Every structure is written in C-alpha cells, then in structure tokens.
C-alpha cells in the first residue's frame, strides 16, 4: 500500500471509530440532562439552595478559603484548585432542588479533596498542561509519521495522546470519590432527608459519572487503535 493510501485508510478508520465511540458519550450526556431535569422538579425539604448546600458541606468539613461563585452555562459546574473557587451554574447555584444540591455537593467534594491532599486530584491538576498540549497537537506528529513512514514520529504522537488517556483514567477515581463524599455528607448533614431525595441524588451523580466512564473508554480504545497502526506500519 502506498503512503497516501495508508494515510487515507488510517484517517477514514480513525474517524469511523471516533464516530462510533461518540455514541456512548452522547447517550451519557443525554442521560445526565434527563436526570438533572427530572430532579430539578423535586425540592429538598431542607430548603437549601445549591450554593448554600456547598457552603454548609465545606464548613462541616472544616474547609475554608474557598469561594463559591455563580458561573454561566448549563451544567458548567466545576472546582478550580488554582484559585480555590467553586463555580456553579445558575440552575445549581440558586436552585433548591435535589439536582442542585447533588451537583453542588459533588463540586464541594472536589474542594475537600484539594484541602485534604487527595492524590488523584493533585495528579490530575499537575497533568493539565501536558494534557492540553497533547490533546491539541498529538495528531500532527502521528499523521506526518504515517504519511512518510516514520514510526518514530508516530510514537511521539502516541505518547502525547497517551497523556490525554492517562488524564481521563485519573479523572475516574477523582470523580467517583467526589460523588461518594457528596452523598455521605448530604445524608449526614441533614441537607437531604428523605429516601426519595437520596435516590435522586444517587441517580443524578451516577449519570454524571457515566459521562467520564464513556470518555475514558473511548480514549483507551482510540489509543489502542493508534498503537495497532504503528505496529501494522512495520509489517
């Protein structure tokens, strides 16, 4: 097979694989939105808004110095360890629903991880610069190497993409641990008081966790494909 033919097949196979792997991620995202919408209609008896629940959780954990800010964008909630800021979307920040307190508590869980030196969170934060570089340029050395038959360049691309995959894998325990902390604290602090509320929190957080699982699975499969392409180029 010519270099151009090889590169064409690699490109087509890659995009077909990427499209197929996107399906579980799209389903997971749709489920998150569905669960969030469903339990946004279920209020919590404690009457706390998401921002208030997050503040209560941080106080109970003895964590100080974390700001809780409104942040634009639906489900754009996140904790920034660099600025010690917990940023909540409008629906979560001011909402007094099961969905709002579940997401807010999850992000507060990340702040608690940061305060207690949770190793996976620290590793993930340290990997951000390399991951950003890798996710943007990994394909350049890989595609060039595939086009000219230079396996060394292809390996550079694989190394950069592997950093992205590792980031995805490290994210899994970080997210599951934050959700576990959130569910435990919500129940013990009295923010969530009924079986229905607890069930709703679990469904919202489990749905959110599956988005990370789908992303990690897709990244691992894509990495294996790249490795196989390098192996086949030697034959």
C-alpha positions as CSV (number, residue, x, y, z in Angstrom):
1,X,0.0,0.0,0.0
2,X,1.3,3.5,-0.9
3,X,1.9,6.1,1.8
4,X,-1.1,8.1,0.6
5,X,-3.3,5.0,0.5
6,X,-2.1,4.1,4.1
7,X,-2.7,7.6,5.4
8,X,-6.2,7.7,3.7
9,X,-7.2,4.4,5.3
10,X,-5.8,5.4,8.7
11,X,-7.8,8.6,8.5
12,X,-11.1,7.0,7.5
13,X,-10.8,4.2,10.1
14,X,-9.9,6.8,12.8
15,X,-13.0,8.9,12.1
16,X,-15.3,6.0,11.8
17,X,-14.0,4.7,15.1
18,X,-14.3,8.1,16.7
19,X,-17.9,8.4,15.5
20,X,-18.9,5.0,16.9
21,X,-17.2,5.7,20.2
22,X,-19.0,9.1,20.4
23,X,-22.4,7.3,20.7
24,X,-22.0,6.1,24.4
25,X,-20.8,9.6,25.3
26,X,-23.8,11.2,23.7
27,X,-26.1,8.8,25.4
28,X,-24.4,9.5,28.8
29,X,-24.7,13.3,28.3
30,X,-28.3,13.0,27.4
31,X,-29.0,10.9,30.5
32,X,-27.3,13.5,32.7
33,X,-29.5,16.2,31.3
34,X,-32.6,14.0,31.7
35,X,-31.8,13.1,35.3
36,X,-30.9,16.7,36.1
37,X,-34.2,18.0,34.6
38,X,-36.3,15.3,36.4
39,X,-34.9,16.0,39.8
40,X,-34.8,19.8,39.3
41,X,-38.5,19.5,39.9
42,X,-38.0,17.7,43.2
43,X,-37.3,20.2,46.0
44,X,-35.3,19.3,49.1
45,X,-37.1,19.6,52.5
46,X,-34.1,21.4,53.9
47,X,-34.8,24.3,51.6
48,X,-31.2,25.0,50.9
49,X,-30.0,26.3,47.5
50,X,-27.0,24.6,45.8
51,X,-24.6,27.4,46.9
52,X,-25.9,27.2,50.5
53,X,-25.5,23.4,50.5
54,X,-21.9,23.6,49.2
55,X,-21.1,26.2,51.9
56,X,-22.6,24.0,54.6
57,X,-20.6,21.0,53.4
58,X,-17.3,22.9,53.3
59,X,-18.0,24.3,56.8
60,X,-18.8,20.8,58.1
61,X,-15.5,19.5,56.6
62,X,-13.5,22.4,58.1
63,X,-12.5,23.7,54.7
64,X,-12.1,27.5,54.5
65,X,-10.8,29.9,51.9
66,X,-13.0,28.5,49.1
67,X,-15.1,31.0,47.2
68,X,-18.5,29.9,45.8
69,X,-19.4,31.8,42.6
70,X,-22.2,31.7,40.0
71,X,-20.9,30.7,36.6
72,X,-22.7,30.9,33.3
73,X,-23.6,27.8,31.3
74,X,-25.8,24.9,31.9
75,X,-24.0,22.2,33.9
76,X,-20.8,24.1,33.7
77,X,-20.2,23.5,37.4
78,X,-16.6,22.9,38.4
79,X,-14.0,23.4,41.1
80,X,-10.8,25.3,40.2
81,X,-7.9,24.2,42.6
82,X,-5.7,27.0,41.3
83,X,-8.0,29.8,42.5
84,X,-9.8,27.8,45.2
85,X,-13.1,28.7,43.5
86,X,-16.2,26.6,43.3
87,X,-18.2,27.8,40.3
88,X,-21.8,26.8,40.0
89,X,-24.1,27.2,37.0
90,X,-27.2,29.4,37.7
91,X,-29.5,26.4,38.0
92,X,-27.3,24.8,40.6
93,X,-26.2,28.0,42.4
94,X,-29.7,29.2,43.2
95,X,-31.8,26.1,42.7
96,X,-33.4,24.4,45.7
97,X,-33.8,21.0,44.2
98,X,-32.3,17.6,44.5
99,X,-30.4,18.1,41.3
100,X,-29.0,21.4,42.5
101,X,-27.7,20.2,45.9
102,X,-26.4,17.0,44.3
103,X,-24.2,18.8,41.8
104,X,-23.1,21.5,44.3
105,X,-22.2,18.8,46.9
106,X,-20.2,16.9,44.2
107,X,-18.1,20.1,43.5
108,X,-17.7,20.7,47.2
109,X,-16.3,17.2,47.3
110,X,-13.6,18.3,44.9
111,X,-12.7,21.2,47.2
112,X,-12.5,18.8,50.2
113,X,-10.2,16.6,48.1
114,X,-8.0,19.6,47.4
115,X,-7.9,20.6,51.1
116,X,-7.0,17.1,52.2
117,X,-4.4,16.5,49.5
118,X,-6.3,13.7,47.7
119,X,-3.6,12.2,45.4
120,X,-5.6,11.6,42.2
121,X,-6.8,15.2,42.2
122,X,-3.3,16.5,42.6
123,X,-2.0,14.3,39.8
124,X,-4.8,15.4,37.5
125,X,-4.1,19.0,38.2
126,X,-0.4,18.5,37.5
127,X,-1.2,16.8,34.3
128,X,-3.4,19.6,32.9
129,X,-0.6,21.5,30.9
130,X,0.7,18.3,29.2
131,X,-2.9,17.1,28.5
132,X,-3.8,20.4,26.9
133,X,-0.8,20.2,24.6
134,X,-1.3,16.6,23.9
135,X,-5.0,16.9,23.0
136,X,-4.3,19.7,20.6
137,X,-1.2,18.5,18.7
138,X,-0.8,14.8,19.1
139,X,-2.2,14.1,15.6
140,X,0.4,16.3,13.9
141,X,3.5,14.0,14.5
142,X,1.3,10.9,14.2
143,X,-0.2,11.9,10.8
144,X,3.2,13.1,9.5
145,X,4.9,9.9,10.6
146,X,2.1,7.8,8.9
147,X,2.4,9.8,5.7
148,X,6.2,9.4,5.4
149,X,6.6,6.0,7.1
150,X,8.4,7.4,10.2
151,X,7.4,5.3,13.1
152,X,9.4,7.4,15.5
153,X,7.1,10.4,14.8
154,X,4.1,8.2,15.1
155,X,5.3,7.2,18.6
156,X,5.7,10.8,19.6
157,X,2.0,11.3,18.7
158,X,1.1,8.2,20.6
159,X,3.0,9.5,23.7
160,X,1.1,12.8,23.6
161,X,-2.2,11.1,23.2
162,X,-1.3,8.6,26.0
163,X,-1.1,11.6,28.3
164,X,-4.6,12.5,27.4
165,X,-5.8,9.0,28.1
166,X,-4.0,8.9,31.4
167,X,-5.7,12.1,32.4
168,X,-9.0,10.5,31.6
169,X,-8.2,7.5,33.7
170,X,-7.0,9.6,36.7
171,X,-10.3,11.5,36.4
172,X,-12.4,8.5,37.2
173,X,-11.4,7.9,40.8
174,X,-11.4,11.7,41.3
175,X,-15.0,12.0,40.2
176,X,-16.3,8.8,41.9
177,X,-14.6,9.8,45.2
178,X,-16.2,13.3,45.0
179,X,-19.6,11.8,44.4
180,X,-19.1,9.4,47.3
181,X,-18.2,12.2,49.6
182,X,-21.2,14.3,48.4
183,X,-23.7,11.5,49.0
184,X,-22.3,10.8,52.5
185,X,-22.2,14.4,53.6
186,X,-25.7,15.3,52.2
187,X,-27.2,12.5,54.2
188,X,-25.2,13.1,57.5
189,X,-25.7,16.8,57.5
190,X,-29.5,16.7,57.0
191,X,-29.4,18.6,53.7
192,X,-31.0,15.5,52.1
193,X,-33.6,13.9,54.4
194,X,-35.9,11.5,52.6
195,X,-35.4,8.3,50.7
196,X,-36.7,10.0,47.5
197,X,-34.1,12.7,47.8
198,X,-31.3,10.2,48.4
199,X,-32.4,8.2,45.4
200,X,-32.5,11.3,43.3
201,X,-29.0,12.4,44.4
202,X,-27.7,8.9,43.5
203,X,-29.3,9.0,40.1
204,X,-28.0,12.4,39.2
205,X,-24.5,11.7,40.4
206,X,-24.3,8.2,38.8
207,X,-25.5,9.7,35.5
208,X,-22.8,12.3,35.6
209,X,-20.1,9.7,36.5
210,X,-21.0,7.7,33.4
211,X,-20.0,10.6,31.1
212,X,-16.5,10.2,32.5
213,X,-16.5,6.4,32.1
214,X,-17.7,6.8,28.4
215,X,-14.9,9.4,27.7
216,X,-12.2,7.2,29.3
217,X,-13.4,4.1,27.4
218,X,-13.3,6.0,24.1
219,X,-9.9,7.4,24.8
220,X,-8.4,3.9,25.7
221,X,-9.9,2.3,22.5
222,X,-8.5,5.2,20.4
223,X,-5.1,4.8,21.9
224,X,-5.1,1.0,21.2
225,X,-6.0,1.8,17.6
226,X,-3.0,4.2,17.3
227,X,-0.7,1.6,18.7
228,X,-2.0,-1.0,16.2
229,X,-1.4,1.4,13.4
230,X,2.2,1.8,14.3
231,X,2.6,-2.0,14.6
232,X,1.0,-2.5,11.2
233,X,3.2,0.1,9.6
234,X,6.3,-2.0,10.4
235,X,4.9,-5.0,8.5
